[in-house]
Amino acid sequence: MRICLVTPEPGHPLLAAATALLEAAGHRVESLDPGAAEAAPGDLADAYLLKARTPRALDLARELERRGAPVVNSAAATALCQDRTRMAELALSGGLPFAGTRTYDSLAAWAAGAPLGGSPLVVKSRHSRRHDLVARVDDGGRLRELADAWPQEPVVVQEFAPNSGWDHKLWAIGDRVFAALRRSELAPEGRGPTRPLAPAELPPGWADVVRRTGEVFSLDVYGVDLIDTGDGTPLIVDVNAFPGIRGQAGAPEALAALALDRAAAPR
C-alpha cells in the first residue's frame, strides 16, 4: 500500500512512529507538504492522512477527494472543527453534551454592551487556530483588557462550568480511545502538565461520548476536551481534527491500522 501524509511536519512523533510501522510491514509512506505543493500529484496514493488545517491543505484535500482518494479526516470535517460556532451547532443538534455557545462578530462590539452577571464566562476565538484567544472573564476589567487586545476578533462565549481545573483530554483513532488529564489554561495557575490516564479510569460512558462525537462529526482521528461538572456528567468544550496524540501507547499502531483499512476499502 502507498500511504501519503499531508503535512509540513512528517517527523511529528505520532506520524513518524506510524510511518516506521508501515514501512517495516513493507508499505510505502510518502509525505506531501501542502504549503509547497502546487497541485495534487497525478498518481494517487491508496490513502491520505490529513495532518494540516491551512486553507491550502484543505483545498488540496478537496482535490484529492474529488479524484476519488480516501482522506483521513475529510476536508469538510477538518474545516468544520475550525469554526466553533458550527461545531457547537452540530454537537447540540446531534444530542452531544456540548457547552451552550453564543457568537459575536467582534469582541469589542460584544464587550461594549455585554451585561456581565455573577457567573464567569469563557471567551474564545470563533476560528480555532494556534495561539487563538481562550480566556476566562470574571469582571468588566478583564473583559475590557481582552477587548483592547483583540478588538476585531470574532468570538464565541460560553458559561464557565465549575470544575476541578483539569481537562480530560480524550483522543480517538478509529474505535481506539486514549486519555490524559491536563491542567486547564483557564485554571488560576494556567495550563499545566499532562498526567497519564488509562481509558479504564474514565467515568462510565465517557468513552462512548467520545465515539459518538466521532460519528456526529464524521471524524476518524480526533480529540475531545471534556470537563467533569461535578456529578460525573461530561461537558464537551472542544473538538479537534487530527490532534498530536503524543505519548499515548498504542496510538501509532492504531493510526497505521486505520490508514491501511482506509486504503483497502473499496472506492
Beta strands, then each sheet from edge to edge (+ up, - down):
strand 1: 2-6
strand 2: 28-32
strand 3: 47-50
strand 4: 71-72
strand 5: 101-104
strand 6: 121-125
strand 7: 134-137
strand 8: 155-159
strand 9: 166-173
strand 10: 176-183
strand 11: 194-196
strand 12: 221-228
strand 13: 234-241
sheet 1: 2+ 1+ 3+ 4+
sheet 2: 5+ 8- 6+ 7-
sheet 3: 11+ 10- 9+ 12- 13+
end
